[in-house]
Amino acid sequence: MHRHLLVPDSKEEVMAMHDEDIIVTNREGRIIKVTEMSGLHYGVEPAALLGRSIYELEREGVFTPAVTPQVIERKKKLVLVQETATGKKMLITGMPVFDEQREVEYVISYSYEVSELMIMKEYLESLETEMDRVKGELAYLRGRDVPVEGFIAQSAQSERALRSALKMAEYDAPLVIEGPRGTGKSLIAKLIHQHSTRREEAFIEVDCGAIPDTIFVESFNETGGYFSLAAGGTLVLNEIDRLSCRAQSMLEKLLAEKRDIRLIAISETSLEAHMQAGAFREALFYLLNISHIELAGLRGRPEDLEAFLSQVLEELGRKYGTRKKLADAAYVHLLQLEWKGNFREVRNVLERSYLESEYADIRLEDLPASYRPAQDEQVGIELEGRTLPHLLDVVEKKVLENAKKRYRTTTEIAERLGISQPSVVRKLKKHAIATGRDEDL
């Protein structure tokens, strides 16, 4: 027989429950079962409660009011606030146990101190907030599983850009995407279209820099032009920073009219900087730049570069039927290159090296001549057991050592590496690389 089962001939005993305050009384109001927590809030030992009448305890001021008589009278579950002799306020829940005649035979009550409930309430509220955050992240991660081939979002910078893109897809506001060539701007535009309410309509991408001024207006007219083709869908104005002043003026007039089109402008350079320099029309800038997404070059996205190297090798393996990998030295060397052409340049170099290699791994000598390191620049480390952050730290130190040999000042090093001069000084100190005697170093 289970020791907690309530039966008429059960012995009075302390129930072996350590974390709940539960008291069982019979219809006469006598306590027949308690837990080891039961006397804690009342300032008495739990065993001292056994056999006592709740009416007596109430008269003695141990607690007030008693829940048992109210449950017996109303024959239903009740919840009330009870005050103890020690001044605590308890939330008491009383539940009836009926006999065959539907009369209350036992009352089971359990209690919590009100302060404990406040703690539980705060915890539940914080849990609810956390769940909302997790739901949002899950929705975001689900949103990342999109059929836009080639876009890499492993770095913090590209993840922010992707998050912004998915958010902007919910609205029809014009948008400007900026970044160096080959960083995935067109892929971001396509992703926005695929997640928008216009996903079933046309996605038209126009190279603005290739349209002569003489036929610019005709190219965007409502009868056969780009506006007509993109009606109801998304129109991407690529290389908008290359438009002449005359073309900008014409585009501004065309866009001033209401059209059922989502506009996305793409630029390799800062439109705001062009506007401030007087090279881009202010009215057109403010018409397009309602939202803004910026993509950095691969130089500032090492996690994306690492992921892209693996992705391209997988694609080349499927394309040519032979799987190859990068030798450690080649892999480390590729991570430290500038990649001004970004993803396009990386893909080109990898494919050329892949076809040049005669082995199962692509080595330094398989790289195009202009991409091979000089003998004294080779990093020469093994990847086994190295994490990417540790690997990049080693590469950073080697790059700085090589740069210091070539350039006299930290200013020259900064210009060559594409970072600020204070960053160079800080990184040299970080890696304990000795400085020279010239005034800059």
FENKA-V803432 format. One record per residue. N is the residue number from 1. RES is the residue in three letters. BURIAL is 1 if it has 16 or more other C-alpha atoms within 10 Angstrom, else 0. D_FIRST is the distance of its C-alpha to the first C-alpha in Angstrom with 1 decimal. Layout:
n=N res=RES burial=BURIAL d_first=D_FIRST
n=N res=RES burial=BURIAL d_first=D_FIRST
This chain:
n=1 res=MET burial=0 d_first=0.0
n=2 res=HIS burial=0 d_first=3.8
n=3 res=ARG burial=0 d_first=6.2
n=4 res=HIS burial=0 d_first=8.6
n=5 res=LEU burial=0 d_first=7.4
n=6 res=LEU burial=0 d_first=10.1
n=7 res=VAL burial=0 d_first=10.1
n=8 res=PRO burial=0 d_first=13.2
n=9 res=ASP burial=0 d_first=12.2
n=10 res=SER burial=0 d_first=10.2
n=11 res=LYS burial=0 d_first=12.2
n=12 res=GLU burial=0 d_first=14.7
n=13 res=GLU burial=0 d_first=14.2
n=14 res=VAL burial=1 d_first=15.7
n=15 res=MET burial=1 d_first=13.7
n=16 res=ALA burial=0 d_first=14.4
n=17 res=MET burial=0 d_first=16.6
n=18 res=HIS burial=0 d_first=20.2
n=19 res=ASP burial=0 d_first=22.3
n=20 res=GLU burial=0 d_first=21.5
n=21 res=ASP burial=1 d_first=22.5
n=22 res=ILE burial=1 d_first=19.9
n=23 res=ILE burial=1 d_first=19.9
n=24 res=VAL burial=1 d_first=17.9
n=25 res=THR burial=1 d_first=20.1
n=26 res=ASN burial=1 d_first=20.0
n=27 res=ARG burial=1 d_first=23.0
n=28 res=GLU burial=0 d_first=24.9
n=29 res=GLY burial=1 d_first=24.8
n=30 res=ARG burial=1 d_first=22.9
n=31 res=ILE burial=1 d_first=20.8
n=32 res=ILE burial=1 d_first=17.2
n=33 res=LYS burial=1 d_first=15.9
n=34 res=VAL burial=1 d_first=18.1
n=35 res=THR burial=1 d_first=18.3
n=36 res=GLU burial=1 d_first=20.7
n=37 res=MET burial=1 d_first=23.2
n=38 res=SER burial=1 d_first=23.2
n=39 res=GLY burial=1 d_first=26.1
n=40 res=LEU burial=0 d_first=28.2
n=41 res=HIS burial=1 d_first=30.2
n=42 res=TYR burial=1 d_first=30.7
n=43 res=GLY burial=0 d_first=32.0
n=44 res=VAL burial=0 d_first=29.4
n=45 res=GLU burial=0 d_first=26.6
n=46 res=PRO burial=1 d_first=23.1
n=47 res=ALA burial=1 d_first=22.1
n=48 res=ALA burial=0 d_first=25.3
n=49 res=LEU burial=1 d_first=24.0
n=50 res=LEU burial=1 d_first=21.0
n=51 res=GLY burial=0 d_first=22.1
n=52 res=ARG burial=0 d_first=25.3
n=53 res=SER burial=1 d_first=26.7
n=54 res=ILE burial=1 d_first=27.6
n=55 res=TYR burial=1 d_first=30.8
n=56 res=GLU burial=0 d_first=31.8
n=57 res=LEU burial=0 d_first=31.0
n=58 res=GLU burial=0 d_first=33.1
n=59 res=ARG burial=0 d_first=36.0
n=60 res=GLU burial=0 d_first=35.9
n=61 res=GLY burial=0 d_first=36.4
n=62 res=VAL burial=1 d_first=33.2
n=63 res=PHE burial=1 d_first=32.9
n=64 res=THR burial=1 d_first=34.6
n=65 res=PRO burial=1 d_first=34.0
n=66 res=ALA burial=1 d_first=30.5
n=67 res=VAL burial=1 d_first=28.7
n=68 res=THR burial=1 d_first=26.4
n=69 res=PRO burial=1 d_first=29.2
n=70 res=GLN burial=0 d_first=30.7
n=71 res=VAL burial=1 d_first=27.6
n=72 res=ILE burial=1 d_first=27.2
n=73 res=GLU burial=0 d_first=30.9
n=74 res=ARG burial=0 d_first=31.2
n=75 res=LYS burial=1 d_first=27.8
n=76 res=LYS burial=0 d_first=27.6
n=77 res=LYS burial=1 d_first=26.8
n=78 res=LEU burial=1 d_first=29.3
n=79 res=VAL burial=0 d_first=30.6
n=80 res=LEU burial=0 d_first=32.9
n=81 res=VAL burial=1 d_first=34.5
n=82 res=GLN burial=1 d_first=33.7
n=83 res=GLU burial=1 d_first=35.8
n=84 res=THR burial=1 d_first=34.6
n=85 res=ALA burial=0 d_first=36.6
n=86 res=THR burial=0 d_first=37.3
n=87 res=GLY burial=0 d_first=39.0
n=88 res=LYS burial=0 d_first=36.5
n=89 res=LYS burial=1 d_first=35.9
n=90 res=MET burial=1 d_first=32.4
n=91 res=LEU burial=1 d_first=31.4
n=92 res=ILE burial=1 d_first=28.5
n=93 res=THR burial=1 d_first=26.5
n=94 res=GLY burial=1 d_first=24.8
n=95 res=MET burial=1 d_first=22.6
n=96 res=PRO burial=1 d_first=21.9
n=97 res=VAL burial=1 d_first=18.8
n=98 res=PHE burial=0 d_first=20.3
n=99 res=ASP burial=0 d_first=19.5
n=100 res=GLU burial=0 d_first=21.0
n=101 res=GLN burial=0 d_first=24.5
n=102 res=ARG burial=0 d_first=24.4
n=103 res=GLU burial=0 d_first=24.5
n=104 res=VAL burial=1 d_first=22.9
n=105 res=GLU burial=1 d_first=19.9
n=106 res=TYR burial=1 d_first=18.8
n=107 res=VAL burial=1 d_first=20.7
n=108 res=ILE burial=1 d_first=19.3
n=109 res=SER burial=1 d_first=22.2
n=110 res=TYR burial=1 d_first=23.0
n=111 res=SER burial=1 d_first=26.4
n=112 res=TYR burial=1 d_first=28.9
n=113 res=GLU burial=1 d_first=32.2
n=114 res=VAL burial=1 d_first=35.1
n=115 res=SER burial=0 d_first=36.8
n=116 res=GLU burial=0 d_first=33.7
n=117 res=LEU burial=0 d_first=33.9
n=118 res=MET burial=0 d_first=37.6
n=119 res=ILE burial=0 d_first=36.9
n=120 res=MET burial=0 d_first=34.4
n=121 res=LYS burial=0 d_first=37.1
n=122 res=GLU burial=0 d_first=39.7
n=123 res=TYR burial=0 d_first=37.6
n=124 res=LEU burial=0 d_first=36.9
n=125 res=GLU burial=0 d_first=40.6
n=126 res=SER burial=0 d_first=41.5
n=127 res=LEU burial=0 d_first=39.0
n=128 res=GLU burial=0 d_first=40.6
n=129 res=THR burial=0 d_first=44.0
n=130 res=GLU burial=0 d_first=43.1
n=131 res=MET burial=0 d_first=41.7
n=132 res=ASP burial=0 d_first=45.0
n=133 res=ARG burial=0 d_first=46.9
n=134 res=VAL burial=0 d_first=44.9
n=135 res=LYS burial=0 d_first=45.4
n=136 res=GLY burial=0 d_first=49.1
n=137 res=GLU burial=0 d_first=49.2
n=138 res=LEU burial=0 d_first=47.5
n=139 res=ALA burial=0 d_first=49.9
n=140 res=TYR burial=0 d_first=52.7
n=141 res=LEU burial=0 d_first=51.6
n=142 res=ARG burial=0 d_first=51.2
n=143 res=GLY burial=0 d_first=54.7
n=144 res=ARG burial=1 d_first=56.0
n=145 res=ASP burial=0 d_first=55.3
n=146 res=VAL burial=0 d_first=58.6
n=147 res=PRO burial=0 d_first=61.2
n=148 res=VAL burial=0 d_first=63.9
n=149 res=GLU burial=0 d_first=64.8
n=150 res=GLY burial=0 d_first=65.9
n=151 res=PHE burial=1 d_first=64.7
n=152 res=ILE burial=1 d_first=63.0
n=153 res=ALA burial=1 d_first=60.9
n=154 res=GLN burial=1 d_first=59.5
n=155 res=SER burial=1 d_first=61.3
n=156 res=ALA burial=0 d_first=60.5
n=157 res=GLN burial=1 d_first=63.9
n=158 res=SER burial=1 d_first=63.5
n=159 res=GLU burial=0 d_first=59.9
n=160 res=ARG burial=0 d_first=61.3
n=161 res=ALA burial=1 d_first=64.0
n=162 res=LEU burial=1 d_first=61.6
n=163 res=ARG burial=1 d_first=59.3
n=164 res=SER burial=1 d_first=62.4
n=165 res=ALA burial=1 d_first=63.5
n=166 res=LEU burial=1 d_first=60.3
n=167 res=LYS burial=0 d_first=60.5
n=168 res=MET burial=1 d_first=64.1
n=169 res=ALA burial=1 d_first=63.4
n=170 res=GLU burial=0 d_first=61.8
n=171 res=TYR burial=0 d_first=65.2
n=172 res=ASP burial=1 d_first=68.7
n=173 res=ALA burial=1 d_first=70.5
n=174 res=PRO burial=1 d_first=73.2
n=175 res=LEU burial=1 d_first=72.2
n=176 res=VAL burial=1 d_first=74.0
n=177 res=ILE burial=1 d_first=72.7
n=178 res=GLU burial=1 d_first=74.6
n=179 res=GLY burial=1 d_first=74.6
n=180 res=PRO burial=1 d_first=76.8
n=181 res=ARG burial=1 d_first=77.6
n=182 res=GLY burial=1 d_first=75.0
n=183 res=THR burial=1 d_first=72.0
n=184 res=GLY burial=1 d_first=70.3
n=185 res=LYS burial=1 d_first=71.7
n=186 res=SER burial=1 d_first=72.2
n=187 res=LEU burial=0 d_first=68.7
n=188 res=ILE burial=1 d_first=67.3
n=189 res=ALA burial=1 d_first=69.5
n=190 res=LYS burial=1 d_first=68.2
n=191 res=LEU burial=1 d_first=64.6
n=192 res=ILE burial=1 d_first=65.2
n=193 res=HIS burial=1 d_first=66.7
n=194 res=GLN burial=1 d_first=63.9
n=195 res=HIS burial=1 d_first=61.3
n=196 res=SER burial=1 d_first=63.5
n=197 res=THR burial=0 d_first=63.8
n=198 res=ARG burial=1 d_first=67.1
n=199 res=ARG burial=1 d_first=65.5
n=200 res=GLU burial=0 d_first=66.8
n=201 res=GLU burial=0 d_first=70.3
n=202 res=ALA burial=1 d_first=73.0
n=203 res=PHE burial=1 d_first=72.8
n=204 res=ILE burial=1 d_first=76.4
n=205 res=GLU burial=1 d_first=77.4
n=206 res=VAL burial=1 d_first=81.0
n=207 res=ASP burial=0 d_first=83.0
n=208 res=CYS burial=1 d_first=85.0
n=209 res=GLY burial=1 d_first=87.2
n=210 res=ALA burial=0 d_first=88.6
n=211 res=ILE burial=0 d_first=89.8
n=212 res=PRO burial=0 d_first=93.5
n=213 res=ASP burial=1 d_first=94.3
n=214 res=THR burial=0 d_first=96.8
n=215 res=ILE burial=0 d_first=94.1
n=216 res=PHE burial=1 d_first=91.2
n=217 res=VAL burial=1 d_first=91.2
n=218 res=GLU burial=0 d_first=91.6
n=219 res=SER burial=1 d_first=88.6
n=220 res=PHE burial=1 d_first=86.3
n=221 res=ASN burial=0 d_first=87.8
n=222 res=GLU burial=0 d_first=85.9
n=223 res=THR burial=0 d_first=87.5
n=224 res=GLY burial=0 d_first=86.6
n=225 res=GLY burial=0 d_first=85.9
n=226 res=TYR burial=1 d_first=82.7
n=227 res=PHE burial=1 d_first=81.7
n=228 res=SER burial=1 d_first=82.0
n=229 res=LEU burial=1 d_first=80.0
n=230 res=ALA burial=1 d_first=77.2
n=231 res=ALA burial=1 d_first=77.0
n=232 res=GLY burial=1 d_first=73.4
n=233 res=GLY burial=1 d_first=72.2
n=234 res=THR burial=1 d_first=72.7
n=235 res=LEU burial=1 d_first=76.1
n=236 res=VAL burial=1 d_first=76.1
n=237 res=LEU burial=1 d_first=79.3
n=238 res=ASN burial=1 d_first=79.4
n=239 res=GLU burial=1 d_first=81.8
n=240 res=ILE burial=1 d_first=82.6
n=241 res=ASP burial=1 d_first=84.0
n=242 res=ARG burial=1 d_first=86.9
n=243 res=LEU burial=1 d_first=88.2
n=244 res=SER burial=1 d_first=91.7
n=245 res=CYS burial=0 d_first=92.4
n=246 res=ARG burial=0 d_first=94.0
n=247 res=ALA burial=1 d_first=91.0
n=248 res=GLN burial=1 d_first=88.6
n=249 res=SER burial=0 d_first=90.7
n=250 res=MET burial=1 d_first=90.6
n=251 res=LEU burial=1 d_first=86.8
n=252 res=GLU burial=1 d_first=86.3
n=253 res=LYS burial=0 d_first=88.2
n=254 res=LEU burial=0 d_first=86.4
n=255 res=LEU burial=1 d_first=82.9
n=256 res=ALA burial=0 d_first=83.9
n=257 res=GLU burial=0 d_first=83.6
n=258 res=LYS burial=0 d_first=80.2
n=259 res=ARG burial=0 d_first=78.9
n=260 res=ASP burial=0 d_first=75.6
n=261 res=ILE burial=1 d_first=75.1
n=262 res=ARG burial=1 d_first=72.7
n=263 res=LEU burial=1 d_first=74.9
n=264 res=ILE burial=1 d_first=74.0
n=265 res=ALA burial=1 d_first=76.7
n=266 res=ILE burial=1 d_first=76.6
n=267 res=SER burial=1 d_first=78.7
n=268 res=GLU burial=1 d_first=79.2
n=269 res=THR burial=1 d_first=80.5
n=270 res=SER burial=0 d_first=79.7
n=271 res=LEU burial=1 d_first=81.0
n=272 res=GLU burial=1 d_first=80.9
n=273 res=ALA burial=0 d_first=83.1
n=274 res=HIS burial=0 d_first=85.5
n=275 res=MET burial=1 d_first=85.5
n=276 res=GLN burial=0 d_first=86.3
n=277 res=ALA burial=0 d_first=89.1
n=278 res=GLY burial=0 d_first=90.5
n=279 res=ALA burial=1 d_first=89.9
n=280 res=PHE burial=1 d_first=87.2
n=281 res=ARG burial=1 d_first=87.6
n=282 res=GLU burial=0 d_first=85.6
n=283 res=ALA burial=0 d_first=85.0
n=284 res=LEU burial=1 d_first=83.7
n=285 res=PHE burial=1 d_first=81.5
n=286 res=TYR burial=0 d_first=79.8
n=287 res=LEU burial=0 d_first=79.6
n=288 res=LEU burial=1 d_first=77.6
n=289 res=ASN burial=1 d_first=75.7
n=290 res=ILE burial=0 d_first=73.1
n=291 res=SER burial=0 d_first=70.3
n=292 res=HIS burial=1 d_first=70.8
n=293 res=ILE burial=1 d_first=69.1
n=294 res=GLU burial=1 d_first=70.5
n=295 res=LEU burial=1 d_first=70.0
n=296 res=ALA burial=1 d_first=71.0
n=297 res=GLY burial=1 d_first=72.6
n=298 res=LEU burial=1 d_first=70.8
n=299 res=ARG burial=1 d_first=72.2
n=300 res=GLY burial=0 d_first=69.8
n=301 res=ARG burial=1 d_first=66.8
n=302 res=PRO burial=1 d_first=66.2
n=303 res=GLU burial=1 d_first=62.7
n=304 res=ASP burial=1 d_first=64.1
n=305 res=LEU burial=1 d_first=66.9
n=306 res=GLU burial=1 d_first=64.4
n=307 res=ALA burial=0 d_first=62.4
n=308 res=PHE burial=1 d_first=65.6
n=309 res=LEU burial=1 d_first=66.9
n=310 res=SER burial=0 d_first=63.9
n=311 res=GLN burial=0 d_first=64.0
n=312 res=VAL burial=1 d_first=67.7
n=313 res=LEU burial=1 d_first=67.4
n=314 res=GLU burial=0 d_first=64.7
n=315 res=GLU burial=0 d_first=67.1
n=316 res=LEU burial=1 d_first=70.0
n=317 res=GLY burial=0 d_first=68.0
n=318 res=ARG burial=0 d_first=67.3
n=319 res=LYS burial=0 d_first=70.9
n=320 res=TYR burial=0 d_first=72.7
n=321 res=GLY burial=0 d_first=70.2
n=322 res=THR burial=0 d_first=69.9
n=323 res=ARG burial=0 d_first=67.3
n=324 res=LYS burial=1 d_first=68.6
n=325 res=LYS burial=1 d_first=67.4
n=326 res=LEU burial=1 d_first=69.1
n=327 res=ALA burial=1 d_first=70.0
n=328 res=ASP burial=1 d_first=68.6
n=329 res=ALA burial=1 d_first=72.1
n=330 res=ALA burial=1 d_first=72.9
n=331 res=TYR burial=1 d_first=69.5
n=332 res=VAL burial=1 d_first=70.0
n=333 res=HIS burial=1 d_first=73.6
n=334 res=LEU burial=1 d_first=72.8
n=335 res=LEU burial=1 d_first=70.3
n=336 res=GLN burial=1 d_first=73.1
n=337 res=LEU burial=0 d_first=75.8
n=338 res=GLU burial=0 d_first=76.8
n=339 res=TRP burial=1 d_first=76.3
n=340 res=LYS burial=1 d_first=78.6
n=341 res=GLY burial=1 d_first=78.2
n=342 res=ASN burial=1 d_first=74.4
n=343 res=PHE burial=1 d_first=72.3
n=344 res=ARG burial=0 d_first=75.4
n=345 res=GLU burial=0 d_first=77.0
n=346 res=VAL burial=1 d_first=73.9
n=347 res=ARG burial=1 d_first=73.6
n=348 res=ASN burial=0 d_first=77.3
n=349 res=VAL burial=0 d_first=77.3
n=350 res=LEU burial=1 d_first=74.2
n=351 res=GLU burial=1 d_first=75.5
n=352 res=ARG burial=0 d_first=78.9
n=353 res=SER burial=1 d_first=77.3
n=354 res=TYR burial=1 d_first=75.0
n=355 res=LEU burial=0 d_first=78.0
n=356 res=GLU burial=0 d_first=80.0
n=357 res=SER burial=1 d_first=77.4
n=358 res=GLU burial=0 d_first=77.9
n=359 res=TYR burial=0 d_first=74.6
n=360 res=ALA burial=0 d_first=70.9
n=361 res=ASP burial=1 d_first=70.9
n=362 res=ILE burial=1 d_first=73.2
n=363 res=ARG burial=1 d_first=75.1
n=364 res=LEU burial=1 d_first=77.3
n=365 res=GLU burial=0 d_first=80.4
n=366 res=ASP burial=1 d_first=79.2
n=367 res=LEU burial=1 d_first=79.2
n=368 res=PRO burial=0 d_first=82.3
n=369 res=ALA burial=0 d_first=85.0
n=370 res=SER burial=0 d_first=84.8
n=371 res=TYR burial=0 d_first=81.1
n=372 res=ARG burial=1 d_first=81.2
n=373 res=PRO burial=1 d_first=81.0
n=374 res=ALA burial=0 d_first=83.8
n=375 res=GLN burial=0 d_first=83.1
n=376 res=ASP burial=0 d_first=82.5
n=377 res=GLU burial=0 d_first=80.1
n=378 res=GLN burial=1 d_first=77.6
n=379 res=VAL burial=1 d_first=74.2
n=380 res=GLY burial=0 d_first=73.1
n=381 res=ILE burial=0 d_first=69.4
n=382 res=GLU burial=0 d_first=66.5
n=383 res=LEU burial=0 d_first=63.6
n=384 res=GLU burial=0 d_first=61.0
n=385 res=GLY burial=0 d_first=58.1
n=386 res=ARG burial=0 d_first=59.9
n=387 res=THR burial=0 d_first=58.3
n=388 res=LEU burial=0 d_first=60.6
n=389 res=PRO burial=0 d_first=61.0
n=390 res=HIS burial=0 d_first=61.9
n=391 res=LEU burial=1 d_first=64.3
n=392 res=LEU burial=1 d_first=65.9
n=393 res=ASP burial=0 d_first=66.4
n=394 res=VAL burial=0 d_first=68.2
n=395 res=VAL burial=1 d_first=70.3
n=396 res=GLU burial=1 d_first=71.2
n=397 res=LYS burial=1 d_first=72.5
n=398 res=LYS burial=1 d_first=74.6
n=399 res=VAL burial=1 d_first=76.0
n=400 res=LEU burial=1 d_first=77.0
n=401 res=GLU burial=1 d_first=78.6
n=402 res=ASN burial=1 d_first=80.6
n=403 res=ALA burial=1 d_first=81.6
n=404 res=LYS burial=1 d_first=82.7
n=405 res=LYS burial=0 d_first=85.0
n=406 res=ARG burial=0 d_first=86.7
n=407 res=TYR burial=0 d_first=87.0
n=408 res=ARG burial=1 d_first=88.6
n=409 res=THR burial=1 d_first=86.7
n=410 res=THR burial=1 d_first=83.2
n=411 res=THR burial=1 d_first=84.7
n=412 res=GLU burial=1 d_first=85.9
n=413 res=ILE burial=1 d_first=82.5
n=414 res=ALA burial=1 d_first=80.8
n=415 res=GLU burial=0 d_first=83.1
n=416 res=ARG burial=0 d_first=82.6
n=417 res=LEU burial=1 d_first=78.8
n=418 res=GLY burial=0 d_first=78.5
n=419 res=ILE burial=0 d_first=76.7
n=420 res=SER burial=0 d_first=78.0
n=421 res=GLN burial=1 d_first=80.0
n=422 res=PRO burial=0 d_first=77.5
n=423 res=SER burial=0 d_first=74.8
n=424 res=VAL burial=1 d_first=77.0
n=425 res=VAL burial=1 d_first=77.5
n=426 res=ARG burial=0 d_first=73.8
n=427 res=LYS burial=0 d_first=72.8
n=428 res=LEU burial=1 d_first=75.5
n=429 res=LYS burial=0 d_first=74.1
n=430 res=LYS burial=0 d_first=70.6
n=431 res=HIS burial=0 d_first=71.6
n=432 res=ALA burial=0 d_first=74.0
n=433 res=ILE burial=0 d_first=77.0
n=434 res=ALA burial=0 d_first=80.2
n=435 res=THR burial=0 d_first=82.5
n=436 res=GLY burial=0 d_first=86.3
n=437 res=ARG burial=0 d_first=89.0
n=438 res=ASP burial=0 d_first=90.4
n=439 res=GLU burial=0 d_first=89.9
n=440 res=ASP burial=0 d_first=87.1
n=441 res=LEU burial=0 d_first=85.0
